[in-house]
Amino acid sequence: MQEALLPINSVQNKERPELHRRKFLKWVFSSLSSLILAPELINAALLHERYLFFYNLNTGETVRRVYWTPRDGYIRDSISEVSWALRDHHNDHVKQFDPSVLDQLYALQLQLGLGSSPVNVISGYRSPSTNWMLCEQGRGAARNSYHMQAMALDIRLQGNRVSDLCRAARSLGAGGVGYYPRNNFVHIDSGPVRYWG
């Protein structure tokens, strides 16, 4: 059974796209030291379409999708498609992903110059039953994981540059960043700013 997809621009969230835009601008400008040499990256983040390019290691699916445009803001159908690709692969449950964590992933793609190679996604959404199972198996899942709210991703890059990915994620100053060098991945989420690992 799939969970209901939440509308991106619902009536109660009329101000939400502007809040997401401000958060994204903050992340871009907080990373200005790394972007100063490449002003075209700033322009890309603010003036052009935002797209995601990732490969889900568990399902074998590759997604390259525009999810935001300057004219339309967040594109509901695109975020639904991205959310499906980031579903719980144990049971195919899906939940609408928080655009803030998608913006973090996009900012990382820009910052690391990953236009031609996808980010590998290890874990996206986790249903409560899957999260409970992982906790019981001692697999390191947090009991109140942001994965259950579709607000977190565990990611890695091809070429084993997990330390670069961690530094870039922390430089955004957005959400949680967990560093797991032994398992070769970084956790990002759109919760409060905090770092571990």
N, C-alpha and C positions, 0 to 999 in steps of 0.2 A: 504494500500500500504506500502510495506516495503522499508526502505531506503537501498541504496546500501551498501554492506559490503566492507570495505576498506581492501586492502591486508596488512598483517602484515609486510612482508619483501619485499615491493615494491622497485623498482629500486631507487626512490628518497629517500628511507629510509634505504639505505644500512648500515649506521652507527648506526641506531636507536637501534638494539638489544644490542650493546655494551654500548650505553648510558643508556639503561634501566638496564643493568647488573651493571654498576657503581653506578647508583642511588640506586639500591637494596643493594649493598654492603655498601653504605653509611648509609642506614637505619639500616642494621644489626649492623654495628659497632657503630653507634650513640646510639644504644640500648644495648651496651656491658655490662653496669652495671647490667641489668636484665638478661643477657644471660651468664654472667661469671660463674655462678654456674652450667650451663648446656651447656658445649661446644658441646655436640651432636646437639644442636639446630643450632649452627653456621655451623656445618658440613652439617646438613640437608638443610640449606638455600643455601649453596654454591655448594654442591657436589651431591645432590640427586634431584629427580623429585620434582617439585612444583605442588601441587594440591589444588583445592578449594573444600570446603565442605559447602554448604549452602542450606537453605530452603527458598523459596520465599513465604512469607505469603499471597501474593495476588493471586498467581496462584496455590499454593499447590504443586509446583514442588520441588523436592530435587535433587541437583546436587553434585556429587563427581567426579571430573574430573582432570586428570593431564593436565596442560596447558603449561608446560615448562620442558625440560630435558637438562642436561648438554651437550648432544650430538647434539640435534636438535634445541635448543633454544625454542622460542615460537612456539607452535603448532597451526597452523591456524584453523584446523577443531575444535579443542578443544575450542579455543577462540570464534569461531562462535557459538558453542553449548552453551557456557557460556553466550554469548551475547543474544542469543535467550531466555534463561532462565531469563535474566535480562531485558527483553523487557518491553515496555510500556504496562501494562496490561489493560489500558483503550481502546486501539485500535490495539494491537499486532504489532505496529511499532517496528522495531529493528534497532540498530546501533552497529557497531563493537566497543567493549569496549577497552578503553585505557589500555594496559598491565601494566602501572605504578600503576593504582588504584587496579588492580588485585593483583599485587605484595604487595601492602599495606595490602590487605585483607589476603593474605597468611602469611605475616610477623606477623600479629595479631594472626592468628591461631596458629602459632608456639610459639609466646611469651606467649600466654595464655593457651597453652597446650590443644587445642580444637580438638585433633585428632578424638575423638569419638562422639563429638556432633556438629551439624551444627550451623553456624552463621545464624541468622534469617535476611533476607533481607526485608526491608519495602519498599524501593524504589530504583530502578536502573535507567535505561534510561527513560527519559520523552521526548516525542515529543513536539515540540513547541506549538501545539494546547492544549495538556494536561497541559503543564506548564502555559500557558496563562489562562486556565480554573481555575487552582489552585490559581493563583494570583488574579483573579477576585472574587473567593470565599473567599479570605482572609485567605487561608490555610498556609500562611508563605513561599510560594515558591518565590525564588528570580527571578526577571525578566530575568536575564542573567545566570541562573543556570547552573552549570557544569553538572547537570543531562542531559541537552539537548545535551551535547557533548559526552555522555557516558563516563564521567570522574569522576562520583560521585556515592556513595552508601550511603543509610541510613540503619544502621544495629543495631541489638541488640543481646544479648546473652540470652539463657535460664537461668533461675535462678536469673534474675534481677540484674546483675552485671554491670550495665551501667557505673558506676563510674570507675570500673577497666578497662573497654573497652576504656573509654575516656583517662585515664592515659596512657594506652599502645599505643593508636593511637598518642597521642602527643609526646611520647618518640621516635617515629620513626623520627620525624623532617622532615616529608614529607607531602606536600600538606596542604589542609585545614582540620581542625577538628572542628566540631560544637557539642556542648554538650547540649542535650535536656532531662534533667532528668525527667521533668514532663510528657513527652511523651515516656520516656524509650527508647531512641535511641541515636546513635552517627552518625553524618554525616562525611564521609571521602571523599576527592577528590584529584585529582592529579594536582590541580592548584598550585599557589604560597603558601608558608608556611604561615599560619595564623590560629588563634584560636578565637573562640567566644563561648558564653554561659556559 
